[in-house]
Amino acid sequence: MATKEHTHSFQAEVRQLLDIVIHSIYTDKEIFVRELVSNASDALEKMRLKQLTEKDVFESERELQIEITTDEEAKTLTITDSGIGMNHEELVENLGTIAHSGTKAFLEKMKEQGDSNADVIGQFGVGFYSAFMAADKVDVISRSWEKDSEGHVWSSDGASGYDIESTDEASRGCRIVIHLKEGMEEFATEARIKGILEKYSNFVSFPIQLNGEHINKVEALWMKSKKEITEEQYNEFYKFTAHAFDDPRYIMHFSADAPLSINALLFTPNENTEQFGMGQMEPGVALYCRKVLIDAKPDKLLPEWLRFLRGVIDSEDLPLSISRESMQDSALVQKLNGLITKRYLKFLEREAKNEPEKYAEFYQKFGRFLKEGIATSFEHQEQLAGLLRFESSMTDAGKTSSFAEYVDRAKEEQENIYFLTGLSREAIESGPYLEAFKARGLEVCYFTEPVDQYVMDALPEFKGKKLVSADRGEIELDDIATEGTELGKKESEKLIKFLEEELSERIAKVESSGRLVDSPVAALTPKDAPNAQMRAIMASMGQEVPMTKTSLEINPRHEVIHGLARLVDTDKETAQLVAQQLTDNALLAAGLLENPHQMTSRINQLLEKVVH
Ligand SMILES: Nc1ncnc2c1ncn2[C@@H]1O[C@H](COP(=O)(O)OP(=O)(O)OP(=O)(O)O)[C@@H](O)[C@H]1O
């Protein structure tokens, strides 16, 4: 029963805010339910803490919960909590002025923009006052937890001010009655409210009853300690949040207090659906703030190449009202992104070490994402490079290795890590480049996926060792003693001169080197020019492939080279044919031969000479 009447004016800033809220064309009006439920949950949490220390609590036996009722006839939505409540002074302070910084920032921004831009509400959230987006009158019936406190009814139409009356009929906590304005009747229907609660408030720690039905039955597992959770619970939670039918491959659950307060539960799914040609996955790690959903599919929370992860990240440090648009620029979100990505990669490092076979399976399905990470940004390159797996000239077919293992196997003074890209292990091993490295005991990593060319182009080094493609002309390899006598210096110079003249249209440079073992010649790609793999990718993408002349390396110990050197003096015509054919052979082996048509007639000419 009301006994005393007060009439209060809103602080000027509140009036300004309400004016914007009421007249805004912001479409996501449902967020006011989230804001009010979140306030109720905060008030309950404060009550829970009070009960630990205070003896004299009003209605101390009352259950801590949120009750929501809808009344279609009266066009009202009522949200009741048994939290700490507010006394007269607190009602004036909290619901008549603007206290929290988020709303202040909101008003600043509005002033800057000078109009009631719809998006801005979504960017900042306006807490309690958002109720006026849907209401033409709001009653707050509240009684503080303190024993000697009185109950009050705060009431406003969101215009100039509000009334506060005392009442002796209030229970502890807050009952907020939203009188819906015309066109907002949907918020008085049970189904609509149920949908909103399921979307935003599924994991609120206190029971939420909607018209007597308990709605939020799934626990916010990520806020609990690992020890309290069974594998079964994790799996069930994964299925619930990721809409999955199978169990996850990896579960990573951690919490941290510094530098940010984070509770994260991340699931790596079993299958990579992108492998089945099902299109690009959507990001699926939801962002929460103290168990209240901020965004179910934020696309800037983690790097794009982690889009396969599912689960939840909860950070107390984020304002509840942070929205999709403002997330991208939020320094906090960027920090979260960096921290969590690092943690996840560390997690994978541990898994790879402890259970290499399980990791190999993961890598087979999800390695592509790690490679995407290397190719698209520098930020986590070193960690990502450490997670790569590949076959090499020192592993058996089907067995993989890592860069760290490569470095362990290499001699300490070896400054480079050598690799080759190709279509398959066989293609690389039958190519012209490997023999020089094999003969010197140098390991070469094999990369056989088309995307590898981009990955290796983007990756300059691993832990101080340069990554060098073994088909590059500028690599200096030590001379080694192999069988056969070397061509004399004079003959060699003469032969090189002849070859450079004869091949000038196709070849930039001819050199004699100790690199080759079994082949008479090899074509090497100059520095910075696209190699065979890259040229194939460019051509398949319809890009113009630049003309680059390769250099030709000759093996001064090879019989064919010795023979050719003799022919230069004795039979120039045959020498020319042999030189051209050797070049074609080298380009063909390197995957660089663009015009094979002349080969057949040339081979026929050579055959004629042989059978004569
Ligand atoms: N159900 C409630 N029970 C007790 N106090 C409440 C309740 N709802 C709101 N309040 C008080 O009113 C204040 C203002 O609420 P409002 O929603 O505008 O901002 P906030 O909750 O502080 O900020 P935000 O919503 O951005 O987190 C709260 O800080 C709280 O003290």
The ligand as a Tripos MOL2 file, in Angstrom:
@<TRIPOS>MOLECULE
LIG
   31    33     1     0     0
SMALL
NO_CHARGES

@<TRIPOS>ATOM
      1 N1         17.7100   -6.0570  -10.4440 N.pl3     1 LIG1
      2 C1         18.4900   -5.2120   -9.7960 C.ar      1 LIG1
      3 N2         18.7380   -5.3760   -8.4860 N.ar      1 LIG1
      4 C2         19.5340   -4.5150   -7.8050 C.ar      1 LIG1
      5 N3         20.1400   -3.4710   -8.3750 N.ar      1 LIG1
      6 C3         19.9300   -3.2400   -9.6740 C.ar      1 LIG1
      7 C4         19.0920   -4.0740  -10.4460 C.ar      1 LIG1
      8 N4         19.0660   -3.5990  -11.7110 N.ar      1 LIG1
      9 C5         19.8730   -2.5110  -11.7220 C.ar      1 LIG1
     10 N5         20.3910   -2.2950  -10.5140 N.ar      1 LIG1
     11 C6         21.3000   -1.2150  -10.1140 C.3       1 LIG1
     12 O1         21.2050   -0.2000  -11.0580 O.3       1 LIG1
     13 C7         22.4820    0.1310  -11.5860 C.3       1 LIG1
     14 C8         22.3650    0.6100  -12.9980 C.3       1 LIG1
     15 O2         21.9730   -0.4370  -13.8550 O.3       1 LIG1
     16 P1         22.3090   -0.3940  -15.3720 P.3       1 LIG1
     17 O3         21.8030   -1.6380  -15.9990 O.co2     1 LIG1
     18 O4         21.8000    0.8830  -15.9520 O.co2     1 LIG1
     19 O5         23.8530   -0.3310  -15.4100 O.3       1 LIG1
     20 P2         24.9220   -1.4270  -14.9360 P.3       1 LIG1
     21 O6         24.2620   -2.7210  -14.6860 O.co2     1 LIG1
     22 O7         25.7330   -0.8340  -13.8440 O.co2     1 LIG1
     23 O8         25.8230   -1.5110  -16.2340 O.3       1 LIG1
     24 P3         25.7330   -2.5920  -17.3920 P.3       1 LIG1
     25 O9         24.3100   -2.9160  -17.6300 O.co2     1 LIG1
     26 O10        26.3760   -1.9350  -18.5760 O.co2     1 LIG1
     27 O11        26.5150   -3.7440  -16.8750 O.co2     1 LIG1
     28 C9         23.2680   -1.1640  -11.4230 C.3       1 LIG1
     29 O12        24.6460   -0.9040  -11.3350 O.3       1 LIG1
     30 C10        22.7260   -1.6980  -10.0960 C.3       1 LIG1
     31 O13        23.3830   -1.1100   -9.0010 O.3       1 LIG1
@<TRIPOS>BOND
     1     1     2 1
     2     2     3 ar
     3     2     7 ar
     4     3     4 ar
     5     4     5 ar
     6     5     6 ar
     7     6     7 ar
     8     6    10 ar
     9     7     8 ar
    10     8     9 ar
    11     9    10 ar
    12    10    11 1
    13    11    12 1
    14    11    30 1
    15    12    13 1
    16    13    14 1
    17    13    28 1
    18    14    15 1
    19    15    16 1
    20    16    17 2
    21    16    18 1
    22    16    19 1
    23    19    20 1
    24    20    21 2
    25    20    22 1
    26    20    23 1
    27    23    24 1
    28    24    25 2
    29    24    26 1
    30    24    27 1
    31    28    29 1
    32    28    30 1
    33    30    31 1
@<TRIPOS>SUBSTRUCTURE
     1 LIG1         1 GROUP 0 **** ****
